[in-house]
Protein backbone atom coordinates (compact mmCIF):
# COMPACT_ATOMS: atom_id res chain seq x y z
CA UNK A 1 0.00 0.00 0.00
CA UNK A 2 1.33 3.40 -0.95
CA UNK A 3 2.31 5.65 1.92
CA UNK A 4 0.55 8.99 2.34
CA UNK A 5 1.77 12.19 4.03
CA UNK A 6 -0.36 13.44 6.89
CA UNK A 7 -1.52 17.01 7.51
CA UNK A 8 -3.25 17.77 10.84
CA UNK A 9 -3.85 14.09 11.34
CA UNK A 10 -5.49 13.58 7.95
CA UNK A 11 -3.89 11.84 4.96
CA UNK A 12 -2.85 14.09 2.10
CA UNK A 13 -3.42 12.45 -1.24
CA UNK A 14 -0.88 14.47 -3.23
CA UNK A 15 1.94 16.97 -3.06
CA UNK A 16 -0.45 19.47 -4.63
CA UNK A 17 -2.80 19.28 -1.65
CA UNK A 18 0.11 19.67 0.73
CA UNK A 19 1.38 22.79 -1.04
CA UNK A 20 -2.08 24.35 -1.29
CA UNK A 21 -2.61 23.69 2.39
CA UNK A 22 0.54 25.60 3.23
CA UNK A 23 -0.55 28.48 1.00
CA UNK A 24 -3.94 28.66 2.75
CA UNK A 25 -2.27 28.79 6.17
CA UNK A 26 0.10 31.53 5.00
CA UNK A 27 -2.82 33.61 3.73
CA UNK A 28 -5.11 33.00 6.67
CA UNK A 29 -4.42 36.38 8.30
CA UNK A 30 -4.51 38.43 5.06
CA UNK A 31 -7.54 40.79 5.02
CA UNK A 32 -10.01 40.24 2.21
CA UNK A 33 -9.60 43.81 1.02
CA UNK A 34 -5.77 43.73 1.10
CA UNK A 35 -3.91 45.41 -1.76
CA UNK A 36 -3.42 43.04 -4.70
CA UNK A 37 0.10 41.68 -5.08
CA UNK A 38 0.58 43.41 -8.43
CA UNK A 39 0.00 46.78 -6.74
CA UNK A 40 1.65 46.03 -3.40
CA UNK A 41 5.09 45.23 -4.86
CA UNK A 42 7.11 48.29 -5.79
CA UNK A 43 8.36 47.89 -9.37
CA UNK A 44 9.85 51.34 -9.85
CA UNK A 45 13.24 49.90 -10.72
CA UNK A 46 16.15 52.03 -11.85
CA UNK A 47 16.27 52.36 -15.62
CA UNK A 48 20.03 52.90 -15.56
CA UNK A 49 22.75 52.99 -12.93
CA UNK A 50 24.49 56.32 -12.65
CA UNK A 51 24.32 59.60 -14.55
CA UNK A 52 26.52 59.41 -17.65
CA UNK A 53 27.01 61.47 -20.74
CA UNK A 54 26.66 59.86 -24.15
CA UNK A 55 30.44 59.67 -24.48
CA UNK A 56 30.76 58.03 -21.07
CA UNK A 57 28.07 55.50 -21.98
CA UNK A 58 29.95 54.52 -25.15
CA UNK A 59 33.19 54.27 -23.15
CA UNK A 60 31.44 51.97 -20.66
CA UNK A 61 30.23 49.78 -23.52
CA UNK A 62 33.77 49.49 -24.88
CA UNK A 63 35.14 48.70 -21.41
CA UNK A 64 32.59 45.95 -20.70
CA UNK A 65 32.94 44.43 -24.17
CA UNK A 66 36.69 44.19 -23.62
CA UNK A 67 36.12 42.72 -20.17
CA UNK A 68 34.22 39.88 -21.89
CA UNK A 69 37.23 39.40 -24.20
CA UNK A 70 35.67 40.96 -27.26
CA UNK A 71 38.15 42.98 -29.34
CA UNK A 72 36.91 46.57 -29.62
CA UNK A 73 37.78 48.99 -32.44
CA UNK A 74 36.73 52.59 -33.00
CA UNK A 75 36.46 54.45 -36.26
CA UNK A 76 34.28 56.86 -38.20
CA UNK A 77 32.09 56.21 -41.22
CA UNK A 78 34.84 57.04 -43.68
CA UNK A 79 37.33 54.72 -42.01
CA UNK A 80 35.02 51.72 -41.63
CA UNK A 81 35.71 49.98 -45.00
CA UNK A 82 39.49 50.11 -44.50
CA UNK A 83 39.19 48.86 -40.93
CA UNK A 84 37.01 45.88 -41.87
CA UNK A 85 39.39 45.03 -44.72
CA UNK A 86 42.33 45.12 -42.28
CA UNK A 87 40.57 42.93 -39.72
CA UNK A 88 39.73 40.31 -42.34
CA UNK A 89 43.29 40.38 -43.67
CA UNK A 90 44.81 40.03 -40.21
CA UNK A 91 42.55 37.05 -39.61
CA UNK A 92 43.59 35.54 -42.94
CA UNK A 93 39.96 35.34 -44.01
CA UNK A 94 39.51 34.20 -47.60
CA UNK A 95 35.71 33.99 -47.34
CA UNK A 96 33.28 36.32 -45.56
CA UNK A 97 29.58 35.67 -45.01
CA UNK A 98 27.42 38.67 -45.89
CA UNK A 99 23.79 39.31 -44.80
CA UNK A 100 21.51 40.47 -47.60
CA UNK A 101 21.06 43.97 -46.17
CA UNK A 102 24.65 44.69 -45.18
CA UNK A 103 25.69 48.08 -46.63
CA UNK A 104 27.90 47.30 -49.62
CA UNK A 105 30.35 50.10 -48.75
CA UNK A 106 31.35 48.31 -45.53
CA UNK A 107 33.22 45.69 -47.59
CA UNK A 108 34.29 48.01 -50.40
CA UNK A 109 37.99 47.62 -49.58
CA UNK A 110 37.95 43.92 -48.65
CA UNK A 111 39.03 42.79 -52.10
CA UNK A 112 40.96 39.74 -50.89
CA UNK A 113 37.96 38.06 -49.27
CA UNK A 114 35.30 36.30 -51.33
CA UNK A 115 31.81 37.44 -50.36
CA UNK A 116 29.35 34.62 -49.65
CA UNK A 117 25.70 35.77 -49.53
CA UNK A 118 23.56 34.53 -46.67
CA UNK A 119 21.33 31.76 -48.00
CA UNK A 120 18.65 29.68 -46.31
CA UNK A 121 19.95 26.70 -48.29
CA UNK A 122 23.38 26.84 -46.61
CA UNK A 123 24.05 23.84 -44.39
CA UNK A 124 25.80 24.07 -41.01
CA UNK A 125 28.79 22.30 -42.58
CA UNK A 126 28.99 24.92 -45.34
CA UNK A 127 28.76 27.74 -42.79
CA UNK A 128 31.48 26.14 -40.69
CA UNK A 129 33.86 26.29 -43.65
CA UNK A 130 33.53 30.09 -43.92
CA UNK A 131 36.22 32.18 -42.28
CA UNK A 132 34.32 35.24 -41.07
CA UNK A 133 30.94 36.93 -40.93
CA UNK A 134 30.28 40.69 -40.87
CA UNK A 135 27.01 42.05 -39.47
CA UNK A 136 25.38 45.09 -37.98
CA UNK A 137 23.36 44.92 -34.77
CA UNK A 138 20.01 46.03 -33.37
CA UNK A 139 21.23 47.62 -30.13
CA UNK A 140 24.19 47.55 -27.74
CA UNK A 141 23.89 47.67 -23.93
CA UNK A 142 26.67 49.56 -22.15
CA UNK A 143 26.09 48.38 -18.58
CA UNK A 144 26.31 44.70 -19.53
CA UNK A 145 28.62 44.86 -22.54
CA UNK A 146 25.98 43.13 -24.64
CA UNK A 147 25.30 43.23 -28.37
CA UNK A 148 21.77 42.31 -29.45
CA UNK A 149 20.91 40.97 -32.91
CA UNK A 150 17.30 40.72 -34.09
CA UNK A 151 17.68 39.13 -37.51
CA UNK A 152 17.43 42.48 -39.35
CA UNK A 153 18.62 42.85 -42.95
CA UNK A 154 22.16 43.82 -41.93
CA UNK A 155 22.36 40.92 -39.45
CA UNK A 156 20.86 37.94 -41.27
CA UNK A 157 19.64 34.71 -39.76
CA UNK A 158 20.72 33.71 -36.26
CA UNK A 159 22.86 30.76 -37.29
CA UNK A 160 25.21 32.79 -39.48
CA UNK A 161 26.58 34.44 -36.34
CA UNK A 162 26.80 31.17 -34.41
CA UNK A 163 28.66 28.85 -36.80
CA UNK A 164 31.55 30.83 -38.38
CA UNK A 165 34.52 31.17 -36.04
CA UNK A 166 35.06 34.93 -36.50
CA UNK A 167 32.37 37.60 -36.15
CA UNK A 168 32.84 41.29 -36.91
CA UNK A 169 29.89 43.27 -35.56
CA UNK A 170 29.39 46.95 -36.39
CA UNK A 171 27.68 49.19 -33.83
CA UNK A 172 26.53 52.65 -34.89
CA UNK A 173 27.48 55.24 -32.27
CA UNK A 174 25.66 56.78 -30.53
CA UNK A 175 22.37 55.80 -32.15
CA UNK A 176 22.47 52.09 -31.32
CA UNK A 177 23.98 52.40 -27.83
CA UNK A 178 21.82 52.42 -24.68
CA UNK A 179 22.79 52.34 -21.02
CA UNK A 180 20.70 49.47 -19.69
CA UNK A 181 18.76 46.32 -20.51
CA UNK A 182 15.36 48.00 -19.82
CA UNK A 183 16.22 50.68 -22.38
CA UNK A 184 17.26 48.00 -24.87
CA UNK A 185 14.02 46.06 -24.42
CA UNK A 186 12.02 49.15 -25.34
CA UNK A 187 13.72 49.14 -28.75
CA UNK A 188 13.33 45.44 -29.46
CA UNK A 189 10.45 43.47 -30.92
CA UNK A 190 9.95 40.36 -28.72
CA UNK A 191 8.50 38.44 -31.67
CA UNK A 192 11.81 38.61 -33.55
CA UNK A 193 14.68 36.09 -33.15
CA UNK A 194 16.78 37.93 -30.58
CA UNK A 195 20.39 36.92 -29.94
CA UNK A 196 22.13 38.48 -26.94
CA UNK A 197 25.92 38.38 -27.21
CA UNK A 198 28.32 39.25 -24.38
CA UNK A 199 31.77 38.50 -25.75
CA UNK A 200 32.93 35.48 -27.73
CA UNK A 201 31.34 32.12 -27.01
CA UNK A 202 32.87 30.59 -23.89
CA UNK A 203 32.27 28.04 -21.17
CA UNK A 204 34.27 26.53 -18.33
CA UNK A 205 34.29 23.26 -16.44
CA UNK A 206 34.36 22.61 -12.70
CA UNK A 207 38.07 23.38 -12.68
CA UNK A 208 37.31 26.79 -14.25
CA UNK A 209 39.25 25.93 -17.40
CA UNK A 210 37.86 28.31 -20.01
CA UNK A 211 37.07 26.99 -23.48
CA UNK A 212 36.04 29.40 -26.23
CA UNK A 213 34.05 28.66 -29.36
CA UNK A 214 31.72 26.02 -27.94
CA UNK A 215 28.43 27.74 -28.72
CA UNK A 216 29.50 30.35 -31.27
CA UNK A 217 32.49 32.30 -32.61
CA UNK A 218 35.77 32.10 -30.74
CA UNK A 219 36.62 35.61 -31.92
CA UNK A 220 34.26 38.58 -31.63
CA UNK A 221 35.42 41.95 -32.92
CA UNK A 222 33.13 44.91 -32.29
CA UNK A 223 33.55 48.07 -34.35
CA UNK A 224 32.11 51.24 -32.81
CA UNK A 225 31.41 53.60 -35.69
CA UNK A 226 31.00 57.28 -34.85
CA UNK A 227 28.69 59.42 -36.94
CA UNK A 228 25.93 56.96 -37.78
C-alpha positions as CSV (number, residue, x, y, z in Angstrom):
1,X,0.0,0.0,0.0
2,X,1.3,3.4,-0.9
3,X,2.3,5.6,1.9
4,X,0.6,9.0,2.3
5,X,1.8,12.2,4.0
6,X,-0.4,13.4,6.9
7,X,-1.5,17.0,7.5
8,X,-3.2,17.8,10.8
9,X,-3.8,14.1,11.3
10,X,-5.5,13.6,7.9
11,X,-3.9,11.8,5.0
12,X,-2.8,14.1,2.1
13,X,-3.4,12.4,-1.2
14,X,-0.9,14.5,-3.2
15,X,1.9,17.0,-3.1
16,X,-0.4,19.5,-4.6
17,X,-2.8,19.3,-1.6
18,X,0.1,19.7,0.7
19,X,1.4,22.8,-1.0
20,X,-2.1,24.3,-1.3
21,X,-2.6,23.7,2.4
22,X,0.5,25.6,3.2
23,X,-0.5,28.5,1.0
24,X,-3.9,28.7,2.7
25,X,-2.3,28.8,6.2
26,X,0.1,31.5,5.0
27,X,-2.8,33.6,3.7
28,X,-5.1,33.0,6.7
29,X,-4.4,36.4,8.3
30,X,-4.5,38.4,5.1
31,X,-7.5,40.8,5.0
32,X,-10.0,40.2,2.2
33,X,-9.6,43.8,1.0
34,X,-5.8,43.7,1.1
35,X,-3.9,45.4,-1.8
36,X,-3.4,43.0,-4.7
37,X,0.1,41.7,-5.1
38,X,0.6,43.4,-8.4
39,X,0.0,46.8,-6.7
40,X,1.7,46.0,-3.4
41,X,5.1,45.2,-4.9
42,X,7.1,48.3,-5.8
43,X,8.4,47.9,-9.4
44,X,9.9,51.3,-9.8
45,X,13.2,49.9,-10.7
46,X,16.1,52.0,-11.9
47,X,16.3,52.4,-15.6
48,X,20.0,52.9,-15.6
49,X,22.7,53.0,-12.9
50,X,24.5,56.3,-12.7
51,X,24.3,59.6,-14.6
52,X,26.5,59.4,-17.6
53,X,27.0,61.5,-20.7
54,X,26.7,59.9,-24.1
55,X,30.4,59.7,-24.5
56,X,30.8,58.0,-21.1
57,X,28.1,55.5,-22.0
58,X,30.0,54.5,-25.1
59,X,33.2,54.3,-23.1
60,X,31.4,52.0,-20.7
61,X,30.2,49.8,-23.5
62,X,33.8,49.5,-24.9
63,X,35.1,48.7,-21.4
64,X,32.6,46.0,-20.7
65,X,32.9,44.4,-24.2
66,X,36.7,44.2,-23.6
67,X,36.1,42.7,-20.2
68,X,34.2,39.9,-21.9
69,X,37.2,39.4,-24.2
70,X,35.7,41.0,-27.3
71,X,38.1,43.0,-29.3
72,X,36.9,46.6,-29.6
73,X,37.8,49.0,-32.4
74,X,36.7,52.6,-33.0
75,X,36.5,54.5,-36.3
76,X,34.3,56.9,-38.2
77,X,32.1,56.2,-41.2
78,X,34.8,57.0,-43.7
79,X,37.3,54.7,-42.0
80,X,35.0,51.7,-41.6
81,X,35.7,50.0,-45.0
82,X,39.5,50.1,-44.5
83,X,39.2,48.9,-40.9
84,X,37.0,45.9,-41.9
85,X,39.4,45.0,-44.7
86,X,42.3,45.1,-42.3
87,X,40.6,42.9,-39.7
88,X,39.7,40.3,-42.3
89,X,43.3,40.4,-43.7
90,X,44.8,40.0,-40.2
91,X,42.6,37.1,-39.6
92,X,43.6,35.5,-42.9
93,X,40.0,35.3,-44.0
94,X,39.5,34.2,-47.6
95,X,35.7,34.0,-47.3
96,X,33.3,36.3,-45.6
97,X,29.6,35.7,-45.0
98,X,27.4,38.7,-45.9
99,X,23.8,39.3,-44.8
100,X,21.5,40.5,-47.6
101,X,21.1,44.0,-46.2
102,X,24.7,44.7,-45.2
103,X,25.7,48.1,-46.6
104,X,27.9,47.3,-49.6
105,X,30.4,50.1,-48.8
106,X,31.4,48.3,-45.5
107,X,33.2,45.7,-47.6
108,X,34.3,48.0,-50.4
109,X,38.0,47.6,-49.6
110,X,37.9,43.9,-48.6
111,X,39.0,42.8,-52.1
112,X,41.0,39.7,-50.9
113,X,38.0,38.1,-49.3
114,X,35.3,36.3,-51.3
115,X,31.8,37.4,-50.4
116,X,29.4,34.6,-49.7
117,X,25.7,35.8,-49.5
118,X,23.6,34.5,-46.7
119,X,21.3,31.8,-48.0
120,X,18.6,29.7,-46.3
121,X,20.0,26.7,-48.3
122,X,23.4,26.8,-46.6
123,X,24.1,23.8,-44.4
124,X,25.8,24.1,-41.0
125,X,28.8,22.3,-42.6
126,X,29.0,24.9,-45.3
127,X,28.8,27.7,-42.8
128,X,31.5,26.1,-40.7
129,X,33.9,26.3,-43.7
130,X,33.5,30.1,-43.9
131,X,36.2,32.2,-42.3
132,X,34.3,35.2,-41.1
133,X,30.9,36.9,-40.9
134,X,30.3,40.7,-40.9
135,X,27.0,42.1,-39.5
136,X,25.4,45.1,-38.0
137,X,23.4,44.9,-34.8
138,X,20.0,46.0,-33.4
139,X,21.2,47.6,-30.1
140,X,24.2,47.5,-27.7
141,X,23.9,47.7,-23.9
142,X,26.7,49.6,-22.1
143,X,26.1,48.4,-18.6
144,X,26.3,44.7,-19.5
145,X,28.6,44.9,-22.5
146,X,26.0,43.1,-24.6
147,X,25.3,43.2,-28.4
148,X,21.8,42.3,-29.5
149,X,20.9,41.0,-32.9
150,X,17.3,40.7,-34.1
151,X,17.7,39.1,-37.5
152,X,17.4,42.5,-39.3
153,X,18.6,42.8,-43.0
154,X,22.2,43.8,-41.9
155,X,22.4,40.9,-39.5
156,X,20.9,37.9,-41.3
157,X,19.6,34.7,-39.8
158,X,20.7,33.7,-36.3
159,X,22.9,30.8,-37.3
160,X,25.2,32.8,-39.5
161,X,26.6,34.4,-36.3
162,X,26.8,31.2,-34.4
163,X,28.7,28.8,-36.8
164,X,31.6,30.8,-38.4
165,X,34.5,31.2,-36.0
166,X,35.1,34.9,-36.5
167,X,32.4,37.6,-36.2
168,X,32.8,41.3,-36.9
169,X,29.9,43.3,-35.6
170,X,29.4,47.0,-36.4
171,X,27.7,49.2,-33.8
172,X,26.5,52.6,-34.9
173,X,27.5,55.2,-32.3
174,X,25.7,56.8,-30.5
175,X,22.4,55.8,-32.2
176,X,22.5,52.1,-31.3
177,X,24.0,52.4,-27.8
178,X,21.8,52.4,-24.7
179,X,22.8,52.3,-21.0
180,X,20.7,49.5,-19.7
181,X,18.8,46.3,-20.5
182,X,15.4,48.0,-19.8
183,X,16.2,50.7,-22.4
184,X,17.3,48.0,-24.9
185,X,14.0,46.1,-24.4
186,X,12.0,49.2,-25.3
187,X,13.7,49.1,-28.8
188,X,13.3,45.4,-29.5
189,X,10.4,43.5,-30.9
190,X,9.9,40.4,-28.7
191,X,8.5,38.4,-31.7
192,X,11.8,38.6,-33.6
193,X,14.7,36.1,-33.1
194,X,16.8,37.9,-30.6
195,X,20.4,36.9,-29.9
196,X,22.1,38.5,-26.9
197,X,25.9,38.4,-27.2
198,X,28.3,39.2,-24.4
199,X,31.8,38.5,-25.7
200,X,32.9,35.5,-27.7
201,X,31.3,32.1,-27.0
202,X,32.9,30.6,-23.9
203,X,32.3,28.0,-21.2
204,X,34.3,26.5,-18.3
205,X,34.3,23.3,-16.4
206,X,34.4,22.6,-12.7
207,X,38.1,23.4,-12.7
208,X,37.3,26.8,-14.2
209,X,39.2,25.9,-17.4
210,X,37.9,28.3,-20.0
211,X,37.1,27.0,-23.5
212,X,36.0,29.4,-26.2
213,X,34.0,28.7,-29.4
214,X,31.7,26.0,-27.9
215,X,28.4,27.7,-28.7
216,X,29.5,30.3,-31.3
217,X,32.5,32.3,-32.6
218,X,35.8,32.1,-30.7
219,X,36.6,35.6,-31.9
220,X,34.3,38.6,-31.6
221,X,35.4,42.0,-32.9
222,X,33.1,44.9,-32.3
223,X,33.6,48.1,-34.4
224,X,32.1,51.2,-32.8
225,X,31.4,53.6,-35.7
226,X,31.0,57.3,-34.9
227,X,28.7,59.4,-36.9
228,X,25.9,57.0,-37.8
